[in-house]
Amino acid sequence: MRLAALTLASALSLTPAWATPLPDSASLDLQLELPVLNVANYARPYVAIWLENGERKTVANLALWTGNQTDWLKDIRRWWRQFGRYQADNIDGYSSATRTAGIHSLKWDGSGIDGQRLPQGEYTLYVEVVREHGGRDLVRQRITLGDSAFNLTTKPMAEVGAIELTYTP
């Protein structure tokens, strides 16, 4: 009887019974560089940073730097196709301005779009950087969020420099 109740509770749950949430203390620190580009008509880039699970579903939006101009969201193509077009109501805020060239930091607390802790597991971190009248870069980095800490640095690209990730469980 008790096993049947547990099985029924697991079946009704959105999170599988075996999925352990990230520890309350878990955080991901991210530093990314927006390089100085010596080009005519330089415009600050639009940036989206998000996580997708193994099913390629957006589970967390870490940053959206577009200024207050929502007309340009669709130019952040991958993010728009995966999340923005369908779930714009789940965006809880926009940055006041895009960022200047330099190193920028952010800290993610392990919460998903729904405000709950994500389950431990395999994810892909995406950083998409798009500049009006400029280039477009998409960084994909697979990461494992769980009980083990890690540090890693991605290779620099044209529109985005090296990205440093530090995960602390």
Phi and psi in radians as a Rosetta constraint file:
Dihedral C 1 N 2 CA 2 C 2 CIRCULARHARMONIC -1.112 0.35
Dihedral N 2 CA 2 C 2 N 3 CIRCULARHARMONIC -0.707 0.35
Dihedral C 2 N 3 CA 3 C 3 CIRCULARHARMONIC -1.110 0.35
Dihedral N 3 CA 3 C 3 N 4 CIRCULARHARMONIC -0.705 0.35
Dihedral C 3 N 4 CA 4 C 4 CIRCULARHARMONIC -1.113 0.35
Dihedral N 4 CA 4 C 4 N 5 CIRCULARHARMONIC -0.695 0.35
Dihedral C 4 N 5 CA 5 C 5 CIRCULARHARMONIC -1.150 0.35
Dihedral N 5 CA 5 C 5 N 6 CIRCULARHARMONIC -0.722 0.35
Dihedral C 5 N 6 CA 6 C 6 CIRCULARHARMONIC -1.125 0.35
Dihedral N 6 CA 6 C 6 N 7 CIRCULARHARMONIC -0.737 0.35
Dihedral C 6 N 7 CA 7 C 7 CIRCULARHARMONIC -1.120 0.35
Dihedral N 7 CA 7 C 7 N 8 CIRCULARHARMONIC -0.765 0.35
Dihedral C 7 N 8 CA 8 C 8 CIRCULARHARMONIC -1.105 0.35
Dihedral N 8 CA 8 C 8 N 9 CIRCULARHARMONIC -0.738 0.35
Dihedral C 8 N 9 CA 9 C 9 CIRCULARHARMONIC -1.091 0.35
Dihedral N 9 CA 9 C 9 N 10 CIRCULARHARMONIC -0.692 0.35
Dihedral C 9 N 10 CA 10 C 10 CIRCULARHARMONIC -1.178 0.35
Dihedral N 10 CA 10 C 10 N 11 CIRCULARHARMONIC -0.684 0.35
Dihedral C 10 N 11 CA 11 C 11 CIRCULARHARMONIC -1.149 0.35
Dihedral N 11 CA 11 C 11 N 12 CIRCULARHARMONIC -0.591 0.35
Dihedral C 11 N 12 CA 12 C 12 CIRCULARHARMONIC -1.435 0.35
Dihedral N 12 CA 12 C 12 N 13 CIRCULARHARMONIC -0.271 0.35
Dihedral C 12 N 13 CA 13 C 13 CIRCULARHARMONIC -1.345 0.35
Dihedral N 13 CA 13 C 13 N 14 CIRCULARHARMONIC 2.570 0.35
Dihedral C 13 N 14 CA 14 C 14 CIRCULARHARMONIC -1.372 0.35
Dihedral N 14 CA 14 C 14 N 15 CIRCULARHARMONIC -0.432 0.35
Dihedral C 14 N 15 CA 15 C 15 CIRCULARHARMONIC -1.819 0.35
Dihedral N 15 CA 15 C 15 N 16 CIRCULARHARMONIC 2.226 0.35
Dihedral C 15 N 16 CA 16 C 16 CIRCULARHARMONIC -1.016 0.35
Dihedral N 16 CA 16 C 16 N 17 CIRCULARHARMONIC 2.637 0.35
Dihedral C 16 N 17 CA 17 C 17 CIRCULARHARMONIC -1.038 0.35
Dihedral N 17 CA 17 C 17 N 18 CIRCULARHARMONIC -0.556 0.35
Dihedral C 17 N 18 CA 18 C 18 CIRCULARHARMONIC -1.454 0.35
Dihedral N 18 CA 18 C 18 N 19 CIRCULARHARMONIC -0.145 0.35
Dihedral C 18 N 19 CA 19 C 19 CIRCULARHARMONIC -1.384 0.35
Dihedral N 19 CA 19 C 19 N 20 CIRCULARHARMONIC 2.038 0.35
Dihedral C 19 N 20 CA 20 C 20 CIRCULARHARMONIC -1.607 0.35
Dihedral N 20 CA 20 C 20 N 21 CIRCULARHARMONIC 2.230 0.35
Dihedral C 20 N 21 CA 21 C 21 CIRCULARHARMONIC -1.166 0.35
Dihedral N 21 CA 21 C 21 N 22 CIRCULARHARMONIC 2.757 0.35
Dihedral C 21 N 22 CA 22 C 22 CIRCULARHARMONIC -1.024 0.35
Dihedral N 22 CA 22 C 22 N 23 CIRCULARHARMONIC 2.551 0.35
Dihedral C 22 N 23 CA 23 C 23 CIRCULARHARMONIC -1.003 0.35
Dihedral N 23 CA 23 C 23 N 24 CIRCULARHARMONIC 2.619 0.35
Dihedral C 23 N 24 CA 24 C 24 CIRCULARHARMONIC -1.026 0.35
Dihedral N 24 CA 24 C 24 N 25 CIRCULARHARMONIC -0.482 0.35
Dihedral C 24 N 25 CA 25 C 25 CIRCULARHARMONIC -1.525 0.35
Dihedral N 25 CA 25 C 25 N 26 CIRCULARHARMONIC -0.069 0.35
Dihedral C 25 N 26 CA 26 C 26 CIRCULARHARMONIC -1.128 0.35
Dihedral N 26 CA 26 C 26 N 27 CIRCULARHARMONIC 2.436 0.35
Dihedral C 26 N 27 CA 27 C 27 CIRCULARHARMONIC -2.665 0.35
Dihedral N 27 CA 27 C 27 N 28 CIRCULARHARMONIC 2.681 0.35
Dihedral C 27 N 28 CA 28 C 28 CIRCULARHARMONIC -2.126 0.35
Dihedral N 28 CA 28 C 28 N 29 CIRCULARHARMONIC 2.034 0.35
Dihedral C 28 N 29 CA 29 C 29 CIRCULARHARMONIC -1.674 0.35
Dihedral N 29 CA 29 C 29 N 30 CIRCULARHARMONIC 2.329 0.35
Dihedral C 29 N 30 CA 30 C 30 CIRCULARHARMONIC -2.260 0.35
Dihedral N 30 CA 30 C 30 N 31 CIRCULARHARMONIC 2.277 0.35
Dihedral C 30 N 31 CA 31 C 31 CIRCULARHARMONIC -2.138 0.35
Dihedral N 31 CA 31 C 31 N 32 CIRCULARHARMONIC 2.210 0.35
Dihedral C 31 N 32 CA 32 C 32 CIRCULARHARMONIC -2.259 0.35
Dihedral N 32 CA 32 C 32 N 33 CIRCULARHARMONIC 2.608 0.35
Dihedral C 32 N 33 CA 33 C 33 CIRCULARHARMONIC -1.865 0.35
Dihedral N 33 CA 33 C 33 N 34 CIRCULARHARMONIC 2.250 0.35
Dihedral C 33 N 34 CA 34 C 34 CIRCULARHARMONIC -1.760 0.35
Dihedral N 34 CA 34 C 34 N 35 CIRCULARHARMONIC 1.877 0.35
Dihedral C 34 N 35 CA 35 C 35 CIRCULARHARMONIC -1.255 0.35
Dihedral N 35 CA 35 C 35 N 36 CIRCULARHARMONIC 2.736 0.35
Dihedral C 35 N 36 CA 36 C 36 CIRCULARHARMONIC -1.295 0.35
Dihedral N 36 CA 36 C 36 N 37 CIRCULARHARMONIC 2.168 0.35
Dihedral C 36 N 37 CA 37 C 37 CIRCULARHARMONIC -1.995 0.35
Dihedral N 37 CA 37 C 37 N 38 CIRCULARHARMONIC 2.247 0.35
Dihedral C 37 N 38 CA 38 C 38 CIRCULARHARMONIC -1.626 0.35
Dihedral N 38 CA 38 C 38 N 39 CIRCULARHARMONIC 1.385 0.35
Dihedral C 38 N 39 CA 39 C 39 CIRCULARHARMONIC -2.318 0.35
Dihedral N 39 CA 39 C 39 N 40 CIRCULARHARMONIC 2.732 0.35
Dihedral C 39 N 40 CA 40 C 40 CIRCULARHARMONIC -1.263 0.35
Dihedral N 40 CA 40 C 40 N 41 CIRCULARHARMONIC 2.591 0.35
Dihedral C 40 N 41 CA 41 C 41 CIRCULARHARMONIC 0.967 0.35
Dihedral N 41 CA 41 C 41 N 42 CIRCULARHARMONIC 0.804 0.35
Dihedral C 41 N 42 CA 42 C 42 CIRCULARHARMONIC -1.117 0.35
Dihedral N 42 CA 42 C 42 N 43 CIRCULARHARMONIC 2.309 0.35
Dihedral C 42 N 43 CA 43 C 43 CIRCULARHARMONIC -2.160 0.35
Dihedral N 43 CA 43 C 43 N 44 CIRCULARHARMONIC 2.459 0.35
Dihedral C 43 N 44 CA 44 C 44 CIRCULARHARMONIC -1.070 0.35
Dihedral N 44 CA 44 C 44 N 45 CIRCULARHARMONIC 2.515 0.35
Dihedral C 44 N 45 CA 45 C 45 CIRCULARHARMONIC -1.403 0.35
Dihedral N 45 CA 45 C 45 N 46 CIRCULARHARMONIC 2.744 0.35
Dihedral C 45 N 46 CA 46 C 46 CIRCULARHARMONIC -1.595 0.35
Dihedral N 46 CA 46 C 46 N 47 CIRCULARHARMONIC 2.421 0.35
Dihedral C 46 N 47 CA 47 C 47 CIRCULARHARMONIC -2.338 0.35
Dihedral N 47 CA 47 C 47 N 48 CIRCULARHARMONIC 2.347 0.35
Dihedral C 47 N 48 CA 48 C 48 CIRCULARHARMONIC -2.223 0.35
Dihedral N 48 CA 48 C 48 N 49 CIRCULARHARMONIC 2.380 0.35
Dihedral C 48 N 49 CA 49 C 49 CIRCULARHARMONIC -2.289 0.35
Dihedral N 49 CA 49 C 49 N 50 CIRCULARHARMONIC 2.165 0.35
Dihedral C 49 N 50 CA 50 C 50 CIRCULARHARMONIC -2.642 0.35
Dihedral N 50 CA 50 C 50 N 51 CIRCULARHARMONIC 2.930 0.35
Dihedral C 50 N 51 CA 51 C 51 CIRCULARHARMONIC -2.036 0.35
Dihedral N 51 CA 51 C 51 N 52 CIRCULARHARMONIC 2.436 0.35
Dihedral C 51 N 52 CA 52 C 52 CIRCULARHARMONIC -2.079 0.35
Dihedral N 52 CA 52 C 52 N 53 CIRCULARHARMONIC 2.575 0.35
Dihedral C 52 N 53 CA 53 C 53 CIRCULARHARMONIC -1.490 0.35
Dihedral N 53 CA 53 C 53 N 54 CIRCULARHARMONIC -3.035 0.35
Dihedral C 53 N 54 CA 54 C 54 CIRCULARHARMONIC -1.127 0.35
Dihedral N 54 CA 54 C 54 N 55 CIRCULARHARMONIC -0.307 0.35
Dihedral C 54 N 55 CA 55 C 55 CIRCULARHARMONIC -1.639 0.35
Dihedral N 55 CA 55 C 55 N 56 CIRCULARHARMONIC 0.183 0.35
Dihedral C 55 N 56 CA 56 C 56 CIRCULARHARMONIC 1.098 0.35
Dihedral N 56 CA 56 C 56 N 57 CIRCULARHARMONIC 0.558 0.35
Dihedral C 56 N 57 CA 57 C 57 CIRCULARHARMONIC -1.769 0.35
Dihedral N 57 CA 57 C 57 N 58 CIRCULARHARMONIC 2.324 0.35
Dihedral C 57 N 58 CA 58 C 58 CIRCULARHARMONIC -1.178 0.35
Dihedral N 58 CA 58 C 58 N 59 CIRCULARHARMONIC 2.132 0.35
Dihedral C 58 N 59 CA 59 C 59 CIRCULARHARMONIC -1.979 0.35
Dihedral N 59 CA 59 C 59 N 60 CIRCULARHARMONIC -0.277 0.35
Dihedral C 59 N 60 CA 60 C 60 CIRCULARHARMONIC -2.722 0.35
Dihedral N 60 CA 60 C 60 N 61 CIRCULARHARMONIC 2.344 0.35
Dihedral C 60 N 61 CA 61 C 61 CIRCULARHARMONIC -1.805 0.35
Dihedral N 61 CA 61 C 61 N 62 CIRCULARHARMONIC 2.047 0.35
Dihedral C 61 N 62 CA 62 C 62 CIRCULARHARMONIC -1.555 0.35
Dihedral N 62 CA 62 C 62 N 63 CIRCULARHARMONIC -0.611 0.35
Dihedral C 62 N 63 CA 63 C 63 CIRCULARHARMONIC -2.808 0.35
Dihedral N 63 CA 63 C 63 N 64 CIRCULARHARMONIC 2.593 0.35
Dihedral C 63 N 64 CA 64 C 64 CIRCULARHARMONIC -2.496 0.35
Dihedral N 64 CA 64 C 64 N 65 CIRCULARHARMONIC 1.803 0.35
Dihedral C 64 N 65 CA 65 C 65 CIRCULARHARMONIC -1.847 0.35
Dihedral N 65 CA 65 C 65 N 66 CIRCULARHARMONIC 1.698 0.35
Dihedral C 65 N 66 CA 66 C 66 CIRCULARHARMONIC -2.314 0.35
Dihedral N 66 CA 66 C 66 N 67 CIRCULARHARMONIC 0.035 0.35
Dihedral C 66 N 67 CA 67 C 67 CIRCULARHARMONIC 1.267 0.35
Dihedral N 67 CA 67 C 67 N 68 CIRCULARHARMONIC -2.814 0.35
Dihedral C 67 N 68 CA 68 C 68 CIRCULARHARMONIC -1.728 0.35
Dihedral N 68 CA 68 C 68 N 69 CIRCULARHARMONIC 0.369 0.35
Dihedral C 68 N 69 CA 69 C 69 CIRCULARHARMONIC -1.734 0.35
Dihedral N 69 CA 69 C 69 N 70 CIRCULARHARMONIC 1.644 0.35
Dihedral C 69 N 70 CA 70 C 70 CIRCULARHARMONIC -1.325 0.35
Dihedral N 70 CA 70 C 70 N 71 CIRCULARHARMONIC -0.194 0.35
Dihedral C 70 N 71 CA 71 C 71 CIRCULARHARMONIC -1.061 0.35
Dihedral N 71 CA 71 C 71 N 72 CIRCULARHARMONIC -0.445 0.35
Dihedral C 71 N 72 CA 72 C 72 CIRCULARHARMONIC -1.665 0.35
Dihedral N 72 CA 72 C 72 N 73 CIRCULARHARMONIC 0.036 0.35
Dihedral C 72 N 73 CA 73 C 73 CIRCULARHARMONIC -1.003 0.35
Dihedral N 73 CA 73 C 73 N 74 CIRCULARHARMONIC -0.672 0.35
Dihedral C 73 N 74 CA 74 C 74 CIRCULARHARMONIC -1.175 0.35
Dihedral N 74 CA 74 C 74 N 75 CIRCULARHARMONIC -0.267 0.35
Dihedral C 74 N 75 CA 75 C 75 CIRCULARHARMONIC -1.308 0.35
Dihedral N 75 CA 75 C 75 N 76 CIRCULARHARMONIC -0.284 0.35
Dihedral C 75 N 76 CA 76 C 76 CIRCULARHARMONIC -1.519 0.35
Dihedral N 76 CA 76 C 76 N 77 CIRCULARHARMONIC 1.345 0.35
Dihedral C 76 N 77 CA 77 C 77 CIRCULARHARMONIC -0.972 0.35
Dihedral N 77 CA 77 C 77 N 78 CIRCULARHARMONIC -0.946 0.35
Dihedral C 77 N 78 CA 78 C 78 CIRCULARHARMONIC -1.099 0.35
Dihedral N 78 CA 78 C 78 N 79 CIRCULARHARMONIC -0.830 0.35
Dihedral C 78 N 79 CA 79 C 79 CIRCULARHARMONIC -1.045 0.35
Dihedral N 79 CA 79 C 79 N 80 CIRCULARHARMONIC -0.772 0.35
Dihedral C 79 N 80 CA 80 C 80 CIRCULARHARMONIC -1.080 0.35
Dihedral N 80 CA 80 C 80 N 81 CIRCULARHARMONIC -0.767 0.35
Dihedral C 80 N 81 CA 81 C 81 CIRCULARHARMONIC -1.219 0.35
Dihedral N 81 CA 81 C 81 N 82 CIRCULARHARMONIC -0.577 0.35
Dihedral C 81 N 82 CA 82 C 82 CIRCULARHARMONIC -1.497 0.35
Dihedral N 82 CA 82 C 82 N 83 CIRCULARHARMONIC -0.537 0.35
Dihedral C 82 N 83 CA 83 C 83 CIRCULARHARMONIC -2.404 0.35
Dihedral N 83 CA 83 C 83 N 84 CIRCULARHARMONIC -1.000 0.35
Dihedral C 83 N 84 CA 84 C 84 CIRCULARHARMONIC -0.993 0.35
Dihedral N 84 CA 84 C 84 N 85 CIRCULARHARMONIC -0.726 0.35
Dihedral C 84 N 85 CA 85 C 85 CIRCULARHARMONIC -1.090 0.35
Dihedral N 85 CA 85 C 85 N 86 CIRCULARHARMONIC -0.625 0.35
Dihedral C 85 N 86 CA 86 C 86 CIRCULARHARMONIC -1.735 0.35
Dihedral N 86 CA 86 C 86 N 87 CIRCULARHARMONIC -0.431 0.35
Dihedral C 86 N 87 CA 87 C 87 CIRCULARHARMONIC -2.295 0.35
Dihedral N 87 CA 87 C 87 N 88 CIRCULARHARMONIC 0.649 0.35
Dihedral C 87 N 88 CA 88 C 88 CIRCULARHARMONIC -1.016 0.35
Dihedral N 88 CA 88 C 88 N 89 CIRCULARHARMONIC -0.459 0.35
Dihedral C 88 N 89 CA 89 C 89 CIRCULARHARMONIC -1.165 0.35
Dihedral N 89 CA 89 C 89 N 90 CIRCULARHARMONIC -0.346 0.35
Dihedral C 89 N 90 CA 90 C 90 CIRCULARHARMONIC -1.516 0.35
Dihedral N 90 CA 90 C 90 N 91 CIRCULARHARMONIC 0.068 0.35
Dihedral C 90 N 91 CA 91 C 91 CIRCULARHARMONIC -1.515 0.35
Dihedral N 91 CA 91 C 91 N 92 CIRCULARHARMONIC 2.044 0.35
Dihedral C 91 N 92 CA 92 C 92 CIRCULARHARMONIC -1.609 0.35
Dihedral N 92 CA 92 C 92 N 93 CIRCULARHARMONIC -0.021 0.35
Dihedral C 92 N 93 CA 93 C 93 CIRCULARHARMONIC 3.071 0.35
Dihedral N 93 CA 93 C 93 N 94 CIRCULARHARMONIC 2.739 0.35
Dihedral C 93 N 94 CA 94 C 94 CIRCULARHARMONIC -2.058 0.35
Dihedral N 94 CA 94 C 94 N 95 CIRCULARHARMONIC 2.656 0.35
Dihedral C 94 N 95 CA 95 C 95 CIRCULARHARMONIC -1.217 0.35
Dihedral N 95 CA 95 C 95 N 96 CIRCULARHARMONIC 2.761 0.35
Dihedral C 95 N 96 CA 96 C 96 CIRCULARHARMONIC -1.321 0.35
Dihedral N 96 CA 96 C 96 N 97 CIRCULARHARMONIC -0.402 0.35
Dihedral C 96 N 97 CA 97 C 97 CIRCULARHARMONIC -2.784 0.35
Dihedral N 97 CA 97 C 97 N 98 CIRCULARHARMONIC 2.740 0.35
Dihedral C 97 N 98 CA 98 C 98 CIRCULARHARMONIC -1.223 0.35
Dihedral N 98 CA 98 C 98 N 99 CIRCULARHARMONIC 2.999 0.35
Dihedral C 98 N 99 CA 99 C 99 CIRCULARHARMONIC -1.742 0.35
Dihedral N 99 CA 99 C 99 N 100 CIRCULARHARMONIC 2.623 0.35
Dihedral C 99 N 100 CA 100 C 100 CIRCULARHARMONIC -1.365 0.35
Dihedral N 100 CA 100 C 100 N 101 CIRCULARHARMONIC 2.981 0.35
Dihedral C 100 N 101 CA 101 C 101 CIRCULARHARMONIC -1.062 0.35
Dihedral N 101 CA 101 C 101 N 102 CIRCULARHARMONIC 2.491 0.35
Dihedral C 101 N 102 CA 102 C 102 CIRCULARHARMONIC 2.479 0.35
Dihedral N 102 CA 102 C 102 N 103 CIRCULARHARMONIC -2.992 0.35
Dihedral C 102 N 103 CA 103 C 103 CIRCULARHARMONIC -1.672 0.35
Dihedral N 103 CA 103 C 103 N 104 CIRCULARHARMONIC 2.294 0.35
Dihedral C 103 N 104 CA 104 C 104 CIRCULARHARMONIC -2.206 0.35
Dihedral N 104 CA 104 C 104 N 105 CIRCULARHARMONIC 2.459 0.35
Dihedral C 104 N 105 CA 105 C 105 CIRCULARHARMONIC -2.089 0.35
Dihedral N 105 CA 105 C 105 N 106 CIRCULARHARMONIC 2.590 0.35
Dihedral C 105 N 106 CA 106 C 106 CIRCULARHARMONIC -2.597 0.35
Dihedral N 106 CA 106 C 106 N 107 CIRCULARHARMONIC 2.757 0.35
Dihedral C 106 N 107 CA 107 C 107 CIRCULARHARMONIC -2.219 0.35
Dihedral N 107 CA 107 C 107 N 108 CIRCULARHARMONIC 2.245 0.35
Dihedral C 107 N 108 CA 108 C 108 CIRCULARHARMONIC -1.883 0.35
Dihedral N 108 CA 108 C 108 N 109 CIRCULARHARMONIC 2.387 0.35
Dihedral C 108 N 109 CA 109 C 109 CIRCULARHARMONIC -1.639 0.35
Dihedral N 109 CA 109 C 109 N 110 CIRCULARHARMONIC 0.077 0.35
Dihedral C 109 N 110 CA 110 C 110 CIRCULARHARMONIC 1.603 0.35
Dihedral N 110 CA 110 C 110 N 111 CIRCULARHARMONIC 0.075 0.35
Dihedral C 110 N 111 CA 111 C 111 CIRCULARHARMONIC -1.550 0.35
Dihedral N 111 CA 111 C 111 N 112 CIRCULARHARMONIC 2.541 0.35
Dihedral C 111 N 112 CA 112 C 112 CIRCULARHARMONIC -1.562 0.35
Dihedral N 112 CA 112 C 112 N 113 CIRCULARHARMONIC -3.044 0.35
Dihedral C 112 N 113 CA 113 C 113 CIRCULARHARMONIC -0.999 0.35
Dihedral N 113 CA 113 C 113 N 114 CIRCULARHARMONIC -0.601 0.35
Dihedral C 113 N 114 CA 114 C 114 CIRCULARHARMONIC -1.447 0.35
Dihedral N 114 CA 114 C 114 N 115 CIRCULARHARMONIC 0.017 0.35
Dihedral C 114 N 115 CA 115 C 115 CIRCULARHARMONIC 1.515 0.35
Dihedral N 115 CA 115 C 115 N 116 CIRCULARHARMONIC -0.093 0.35
Dihedral C 115 N 116 CA 116 C 116 CIRCULARHARMONIC -1.599 0.35
Dihedral N 116 CA 116 C 116 N 117 CIRCULARHARMONIC 2.744 0.35
Dihedral C 116 N 117 CA 117 C 117 CIRCULARHARMONIC -1.116 0.35
Dihedral N 117 CA 117 C 117 N 118 CIRCULARHARMONIC 2.375 0.35
Dihedral C 117 N 118 CA 118 C 118 CIRCULARHARMONIC -1.248 0.35
Dihedral N 118 CA 118 C 118 N 119 CIRCULARHARMONIC 2.669 0.35
Dihedral C 118 N 119 CA 119 C 119 CIRCULARHARMONIC -1.250 0.35
Dihedral N 119 CA 119 C 119 N 120 CIRCULARHARMONIC 2.646 0.35
Dihedral C 119 N 120 CA 120 C 120 CIRCULARHARMONIC -1.101 0.35
Dihedral N 120 CA 120 C 120 N 121 CIRCULARHARMONIC 2.534 0.35
Dihedral C 120 N 121 CA 121 C 121 CIRCULARHARMONIC 2.749 0.35
Dihedral N 121 CA 121 C 121 N 122 CIRCULARHARMONIC -2.881 0.35
Dihedral C 121 N 122 CA 122 C 122 CIRCULARHARMONIC -1.580 0.35
Dihedral N 122 CA 122 C 122 N 123 CIRCULARHARMONIC 2.337 0.35
Dihedral C 122 N 123 CA 123 C 123 CIRCULARHARMONIC -2.423 0.35
Dihedral N 123 CA 123 C 123 N 124 CIRCULARHARMONIC 2.884 0.35
Dihedral C 123 N 124 CA 124 C 124 CIRCULARHARMONIC -2.103 0.35
Dihedral N 124 CA 124 C 124 N 125 CIRCULARHARMONIC 2.177 0.35
Dihedral C 124 N 125 CA 125 C 125 CIRCULARHARMONIC -1.562 0.35
Dihedral N 125 CA 125 C 125 N 126 CIRCULARHARMONIC 2.290 0.35
Dihedral C 125 N 126 CA 126 C 126 CIRCULARHARMONIC -2.034 0.35
Dihedral N 126 CA 126 C 126 N 127 CIRCULARHARMONIC 2.395 0.35
Dihedral C 126 N 127 CA 127 C 127 CIRCULARHARMONIC -2.263 0.35
Dihedral N 127 CA 127 C 127 N 128 CIRCULARHARMONIC 2.008 0.35
Dihedral C 127 N 128 CA 128 C 128 CIRCULARHARMONIC -1.989 0.35
Dihedral N 128 CA 128 C 128 N 129 CIRCULARHARMONIC 2.213 0.35
Dihedral C 128 N 129 CA 129 C 129 CIRCULARHARMONIC -2.181 0.35
Dihedral N 129 CA 129 C 129 N 130 CIRCULARHARMONIC 2.146 0.35
Dihedral C 129 N 130 CA 130 C 130 CIRCULARHARMONIC -2.314 0.35
Dihedral N 130 CA 130 C 130 N 131 CIRCULARHARMONIC 2.344 0.35
Dihedral C 130 N 131 CA 131 C 131 CIRCULARHARMONIC -2.106 0.35
Dihedral N 131 CA 131 C 131 N 132 CIRCULARHARMONIC 2.298 0.35
Dihedral C 131 N 132 CA 132 C 132 CIRCULARHARMONIC -1.044 0.35
Dihedral N 132 CA 132 C 132 N 133 CIRCULARHARMONIC 2.310 0.35
Dihedral C 132 N 133 CA 133 C 133 CIRCULARHARMONIC 1.039 0.35
Dihedral N 133 CA 133 C 133 N 134 CIRCULARHARMONIC 0.494 0.35
Dihedral C 133 N 134 CA 134 C 134 CIRCULARHARMONIC -2.475 0.35
Dihedral N 134 CA 134 C 134 N 135 CIRCULARHARMONIC -2.663 0.35
Dihedral C 134 N 135 CA 135 C 135 CIRCULARHARMONIC -1.639 0.35
Dihedral N 135 CA 135 C 135 N 136 CIRCULARHARMONIC -3.077 0.35
Dihedral C 135 N 136 CA 136 C 136 CIRCULARHARMONIC -2.539 0.35
Dihedral N 136 CA 136 C 136 N 137 CIRCULARHARMONIC 2.260 0.35
Dihedral C 136 N 137 CA 137 C 137 CIRCULARHARMONIC -2.219 0.35
Dihedral N 137 CA 137 C 137 N 138 CIRCULARHARMONIC 2.489 0.35
Dihedral C 137 N 138 CA 138 C 138 CIRCULARHARMONIC -2.245 0.35
Dihedral N 138 CA 138 C 138 N 139 CIRCULARHARMONIC 2.039 0.35
Dihedral C 138 N 139 CA 139 C 139 CIRCULARHARMONIC -1.769 0.35
Dihedral N 139 CA 139 C 139 N 140 CIRCULARHARMONIC 2.242 0.35
Dihedral C 139 N 140 CA 140 C 140 CIRCULARHARMONIC -2.059 0.35
Dihedral N 140 CA 140 C 140 N 141 CIRCULARHARMONIC 2.209 0.35
Dihedral C 140 N 141 CA 141 C 141 CIRCULARHARMONIC -2.379 0.35
Dihedral N 141 CA 141 C 141 N 142 CIRCULARHARMONIC 2.036 0.35
Dihedral C 141 N 142 CA 142 C 142 CIRCULARHARMONIC -1.309 0.35
Dihedral N 142 CA 142 C 142 N 143 CIRCULARHARMONIC 2.385 0.35
Dihedral C 142 N 143 CA 143 C 143 CIRCULARHARMONIC -2.425 0.35
Dihedral N 143 CA 143 C 143 N 144 CIRCULARHARMONIC 2.687 0.35
Dihedral C 143 N 144 CA 144 C 144 CIRCULARHARMONIC -1.979 0.35
Dihedral N 144 CA 144 C 144 N 145 CIRCULARHARMONIC 2.076 0.35
Dihedral C 144 N 145 CA 145 C 145 CIRCULARHARMONIC -1.814 0.35
Dihedral N 145 CA 145 C 145 N 146 CIRCULARHARMONIC 2.097 0.35
Dihedral C 145 N 146 CA 146 C 146 CIRCULARHARMONIC -2.924 0.35
Dihedral N 146 CA 146 C 146 N 147 CIRCULARHARMONIC -2.285 0.35
Dihedral C 146 N 147 CA 147 C 147 CIRCULARHARMONIC -1.634 0.35
Dihedral N 147 CA 147 C 147 N 148 CIRCULARHARMONIC -0.083 0.35
Dihedral C 147 N 148 CA 148 C 148 CIRCULARHARMONIC -1.916 0.35
Dihedral N 148 CA 148 C 148 N 149 CIRCULARHARMONIC 2.282 0.35
Dihedral C 148 N 149 CA 149 C 149 CIRCULARHARMONIC -1.277 0.35
Dihedral N 149 CA 149 C 149 N 150 CIRCULARHARMONIC 2.724 0.35
Dihedral C 149 N 150 CA 150 C 150 CIRCULARHARMONIC -2.688 0.35
Dihedral N 150 CA 150 C 150 N 151 CIRCULARHARMONIC 2.766 0.35
Dihedral C 150 N 151 CA 151 C 151 CIRCULARHARMONIC -2.295 0.35
Dihedral N 151 CA 151 C 151 N 152 CIRCULARHARMONIC 2.375 0.35
Dihedral C 151 N 152 CA 152 C 152 CIRCULARHARMONIC -2.673 0.35
Dihedral N 152 CA 152 C 152 N 153 CIRCULARHARMONIC 2.753 0.35
Dihedral C 152 N 153 CA 153 C 153 CIRCULARHARMONIC -2.302 0.35
Dihedral N 153 CA 153 C 153 N 154 CIRCULARHARMONIC 2.287 0.35
Dihedral C 153 N 154 CA 154 C 154 CIRCULARHARMONIC -1.497 0.35
Dihedral N 154 CA 154 C 154 N 155 CIRCULARHARMONIC 2.869 0.35
Dihedral C 154 N 155 CA 155 C 155 CIRCULARHARMONIC -1.359 0.35
Dihedral N 155 CA 155 C 155 N 156 CIRCULARHARMONIC 2.480 0.35
Dihedral C 155 N 156 CA 156 C 156 CIRCULARHARMONIC -1.190 0.35
Dihedral N 156 CA 156 C 156 N 157 CIRCULARHARMONIC 2.647 0.35
Dihedral C 156 N 157 CA 157 C 157 CIRCULARHARMONIC -2.189 0.35
Dihedral N 157 CA 157 C 157 N 158 CIRCULARHARMONIC -3.030 0.35
Dihedral C 157 N 158 CA 158 C 158 CIRCULARHARMONIC -1.187 0.35
Dihedral N 158 CA 158 C 158 N 159 CIRCULARHARMONIC -0.825 0.35
Dihedral C 158 N 159 CA 159 C 159 CIRCULARHARMONIC -1.630 0.35
Dihedral N 159 CA 159 C 159 N 160 CIRCULARHARMONIC -0.286 0.35
Dihedral C 159 N 160 CA 160 C 160 CIRCULARHARMONIC -2.406 0.35
Dihedral N 160 CA 160 C 160 N 161 CIRCULARHARMONIC 2.297 0.35
Dihedral C 160 N 161 CA 161 C 161 CIRCULARHARMONIC -1.377 0.35
Dihedral N 161 CA 161 C 161 N 162 CIRCULARHARMONIC -2.791 0.35
Dihedral C 161 N 162 CA 162 C 162 CIRCULARHARMONIC -1.074 0.35
Dihedral N 162 CA 162 C 162 N 163 CIRCULARHARMONIC 2.500 0.35
Dihedral C 162 N 163 CA 163 C 163 CIRCULARHARMONIC -2.018 0.35
Dihedral N 163 CA 163 C 163 N 164 CIRCULARHARMONIC 2.164 0.35
Dihedral C 163 N 164 CA 164 C 164 CIRCULARHARMONIC -1.811 0.35
Dihedral N 164 CA 164 C 164 N 165 CIRCULARHARMONIC 2.231 0.35
Dihedral C 164 N 165 CA 165 C 165 CIRCULARHARMONIC -2.034 0.35
Dihedral N 165 CA 165 C 165 N 166 CIRCULARHARMONIC 2.336 0.35
Dihedral C 165 N 166 CA 166 C 166 CIRCULARHARMONIC -2.300 0.35
Dihedral N 166 CA 166 C 166 N 167 CIRCULARHARMONIC 2.006 0.35
Dihedral C 166 N 167 CA 167 C 167 CIRCULARHARMONIC -1.836 0.35
Dihedral N 167 CA 167 C 167 N 168 CIRCULARHARMONIC 2.281 0.35
Dihedral C 167 N 168 CA 168 C 168 CIRCULARHARMONIC -2.152 0.35
Dihedral N 168 CA 168 C 168 N 169 CIRCULARHARMONIC 2.081 0.35
